[in-house]
Amino acid sequence: MNAPATFLDVTVEINGRKTTPRIVEARRTLADFLREDCGLTGTHLGCEHGACGACTVLIDGEPARSCLTLAAQADGAAITTVEGLADGAALHPLQRAFKDKHALQCGFCTPGFLVAAAALLRENPDPSELEVREYLSGNICRCTGYQFIVAAVLAAAAEINGKAGADV
Amino acid sequence: MKPPAFAYASPRTVDECLALKAEHGEDARFIAGGQSLMPLLSLRMVRPAVVIDLGRVRDLAYWRREGEQIVVGAMLRQRALEQDKALAGALPLLAEATRQIGHPATRSRGTIVGSLCHADPAAELPVCALLLKAQIVLASTRGRRTIAAEDFLVDALSTSIADDELVEQVRLPAARPGTGYAFLELARRHGDFALISVAASVSPEAGRVAIGGLGSAPLAFDLQAPDFAAESQRIAQGLQPPADLHASAEYRRALAQTLIERALAAAARRSKT
């Protein structure tokens, strides 16, 4: 076993692609690793202490606050960020629904909501409104009042359920 | 803010964890789910020299049944209580309480044992552990010792763990037919820490409640009579809850009385099904 180290090699799979190993400080959070070391700035930093959900990513398919995860903890894991939702130029149904239902204004919380909603629909493809509100209660929005976010998630679920083989 | 600099180790076995902790003592902190430790690090309220990641120790990520006991390893995530029906059926009180903890993204990472070790006075799982008279197994290079939850949960954010110890597992009684359990809490917002939380168990012979949100370690009381209204008043009157910006002491005391009575009634109903 290696002795404790202040700098480490971290390799992750992000949105299906393996990164090259990067040397990071042990204290580097996964959020900063994604943003600074991997250039994926879609994941946002709202509070950096786990209260707001703007930094939500999927770690091995499960929703997680990337500001409360060390990059070192995520070494070897499969990460999904907001950048992984679209299929090339084709928006994910959730992204289309957020656009159509006016579920974003400033957009700062939006990546966290999209990833959390994607996790919800993976686990529960046909949620009720109450289940959507419950699942997304860990994501804070200052602009929209949440009404249209909930509507967008329900609309996306309806669309996905009408189509077989939708991924994420 | 960003965490202060520290060295990181990712051992693969329990023995490696114990050796590291013996070497560094109070200068090393274990990280399991990180949902309590990471905010402390980001706010620089703790500055360990070494962080020991339990996440790759396969021997800690388990639960199993041993006779009448459920044994939960240190790395079992809180979400297991939502996703594993067998576990939820064996520990219905914890399953009900876990729905109140944080949010899905924190429960997917946070661990059951980690919440007990952090011992936040308003956290849900320490209340459940105290109600169920859970046993905490502490491991070090000196050996293993088992203590009752009551002796482990000393005060707010304070346990009786030694500087060289790891909580390896917690042992809880499996649900038995004829005993009902209930967990109730009131928080300002769903997922927030509780103003008051109550865990209750009722069987034909006995009743017991544990109360959290008191600003200290949770407290437990065995019922002296099957009169839930009178007992909830008796227990609540004896509490010294804190006053803070969220609620006055009087409000917490009144809230405790109401939640105790409701939790006992719910547990009693469930004991008959």
Interface residues (C-beta under 8 A of the other chain):
Chain A: M1 N2 A3 P4 A5 T6 L8 E25 A26 R27 T29 D32 E48 H49 G50 G53 T56 I59 E62 P63 A64 R65 C67 L68 T69 L70 A72 Q73 D75 A116 A119 L120 E134 Y135 S137 G138
Chain B: M1 K2 P3 P4 A5 F6 A7 Y8 A9 S10 P11 R12 E16 L20 H24 I31 G34 Q35 M38 P39 L41 S42 L43 V50 V51 I52 D53 G55 R79 G102 H103 P104 A105 T106 S108 R109 R189 H190 G191
